[in-house]
Amino acid sequence: MRTYVVTGSASGIGAATAELLRERGHKVISVDLRNAEVNADLSTAAGRASAIADTLLASAGKIDAVIAAAGVSAPKAFTVAVNFFGVTSFLEGLLPALSASSAPRVAVVSSMASLQANSEALVEALMSGDETEALRIGGELEAAGPRAGYLNYPSSKRAISRWVRRECITEAWAGAGIPLNAVAPGTVITNMTRELLATEEGRKMADDNVPMPLNYHSEAVVIARMLAWLTSEENTHVTGQTIYIDGGADATLRGDDIWSK
């Protein structure tokens, strides 16, 4: 039995992942705004500090794996606070406990949106770790209206995928024997998307942006299975990857040659 920490555990991919891991006999420490073992707001520095402290207490200081699934897609600045700093700060705070495991693993949930148009300035602010500047840029986008505000979401997901790739080979992660990866789902049927997918117009909008020729929209458990493998003892060498679980959307949108571009 391994001890897992799963953020965003109250709904969607996080809930499906926590359920799958428990079915497989693992201990799961759930983290979310509410209805979790650790209730905390990952959009604020104080909330993250509280989440780290309470998670360490619940785990007795030893964690085998963390799956960071908490995220929001609102066209608002706080989206970057949750999706980027709510992941990176939380993971960094749990590094000592992860290092106590004989087979520590980490996976985060990125998105197909990581390939969409984004704010370069916002991504760079996120990558530099400047939350004040990131929130300032995100706030300007939010004030410009929903279309511009939406850029907070793909920017946060682009940044978290880049962060995973940058950090995975550092002494803190690779040096501690911790594979660090991300998954990028296509359209997943969750409470967040169910209303959009209920109408023909909504489905068309989703499919135009994320075409999925293989098996169409996925259930959340599909993503959970990959997260479970990435954070299992079986995964010893996969690291720094953003794995697109997208029914072929990436291949459709970017074509068959991404290496020469």
Buried (B, 14 or more C-beta within 10 A) or exposed (E): EBBBBBBBBBBBBBBBBBBBBBEEEBBBBBBBBEEBBBBBBBBBEEBBBBBBEBBBEBBEEBBBBBBBBBBBBBBBBBBBBBBBBBBBBBBEBBBEBBBBBEBBBBBBBBBBBBBBEBBEBBBBBBBEEEBEBBBEBBBBBBEEEEEBBBBBBBBBBBBBBBBBBEBBEEEBBBEBBBBBBBBBBBBBBBEBBEEEBEEEEBBEEBBEBBBBEEEEBBEBBBBBEBBBBBBBEEBEEBBBBBBBBBBBBBBBBEEEEEEEE
